[in-house]
Amino acid sequence: MARARPSVEQRLIDALHDESAALRVVAARAMAASRSEQAVDALLSRLKPDVERDDAALSAAIVALAAIGTDRAEEPVDAARRRAGQWSTVWQATRAAYAMIPPAVVPPEREGDADAWVDRGDILALEGQLDAAEKHYDRAIALNPKLARAYTNRGMLQRRRGALRAVITDHDRALALEPELGAALANRAVAHGERRDVASALADSRALVALGGSLKTLGLRGVALTASRGGDRATATEAMDLALAADPKGTRTLVIALRVAAYGGALDAATSLAERGLRIDRRDPDLLVWRAERRRLAGDLRGARADLDAAVLRSDRIGIRRARVALLAASGEAGAGRLDLDVIVEAAPDEAESYLSRANYGPSVGLDVADALADIEAALRLATPKERSRVAILAAGVRRLHGRPGAASGAGAGEIPLHDALLAAARGGAAAADPQLLRTIHRRDDRSLAEVAFALAKRPALLTEAWPEAAREPDAFAPPECELA
């Protein structure tokens, strides 16, 4: 009696173990299309360590498990992606698929365990499900308000959204419970730096250096970057040299080194550091952003766009999306630019700079000027006392850019024409070392005003140079009709 032939489905499942990687890819794709529950065990077996060595076949197996929709896949897929590495082809090719895999719930016997909720929240955060992850961290904190890592991990999630106030609040709580918690210190330092609070960022970075060990290099990088933003080049150079000596091939260290060099006006040195870093890791998003900016200035908009698209795929940080918006505005790609601007505001609706980003670039990608002015008002309402002068100057620049100068000069005794003051600041002192600012001073148009305003407002040392009074009187340059209580 003739033996029955295997079904087509079974033959495809068997092909998942074929010697040909191309055939394994085809088989996995067929299982994804048919959503074959029978293939789950075979697909999971391909995810074990040292089994599937072909990146395309491994990615196809993960995508198939996501299409089938089994919650058995979550932990094996997470482990396989981690083994491949965050900047690997496998990681990038399976980001969307990983987010589709149903997350396993906290088991009933551990529902009262705060650590279990944090662990599950971490997995959801890796999948990009930030709202669900936040709810898990909230649940962990409700169960154990003294669990420092729950606050730390929730704060790290908020940083991805660009919600810097929430980042600082959560890390404050974590450090109140565990004063030497390195992850909380490092992330709070970054948040303070992004909010231009130089003193607080330096304090956190120096606390990391004092902790020693692997955290020392992280702290030195923070000291270097923050000091360079504040105009203290001697401190920045000393800290950066120490960090590079300790970690000469680390891409994170090279990224900070190029930023320090750029803040000091040494663009050739910064470019050399970026090239060195890209030889080590050609997928690093910060290095891609830097190369994109160099390409943009050289007129290679297509190459710049490719680099920024790749960076956005590899990181969901809002700052990278802001860089792409600037390029899209310059190249006239309205639809994509509007989408990115809305994502920025939706991710951090309580941050002044989110609205300023949309106000600055919105009309360039087709948004109404009236909406830009409404965003300015929102930013001024949201600004903290420490941010008021900077936000007001940004707002004045955006107003002038869109033909609505309003109160473009300072309030109080004696008015300073904003345009002339900005250009004068760009010509002299520390700003003179910045070629990008120098390129703008010869145009004397409203676009140059906005560009210089943004550049100065993001560099506290240069801002103080332009308006010494701003360092002494925080509200000196708030537009009168928008002064905050």
Secondary structure, 3 states (H helix, E strand, C coil): CCCCCCCHHHHHHHHCCCCCHHHHHHHHHHHHHHCCHHHHHHHHHHCCCCCCCCHHHHHHHHHHHHHHCCHHHHHHHHHHHHHHCCCCHHHHHCHHHHHHCCCCCCCHHHCCCHHHHHHHHHHHHHCCCHHHHHHHHHHHHHHCCCCHHHHHHHHHHHHHHCCHHHHHHHHHHHHHHCCCCHHHHHHHHHHHHHCCCHHHHHHHHHHHHHHCCHHHHHHHHHHHHHHHHCCCHHHHHHHHHHHHHHCCCCHHHHHHHHHHHHHCCCHHHHHHHHHHHHHHCCCCHHHHHHHHHHHHHCCCHHHHHHHHHHHHHHCCCHHHHHHHHHHHHHHCCHHHHHHHHHHHHHHCCCCHHHHHHHHHHHHHHCCCHHHHHHHHHHHHHHCCHHHHHHHHHHHHHHHHHCCCCCCCCCCCCCCCCHHHHHHHHHHCHHHHHCHHHHHHHCCCCHHHHHHHHHHHHCCHHHHHHHCHHHHHCCCCCCCHHHCCC
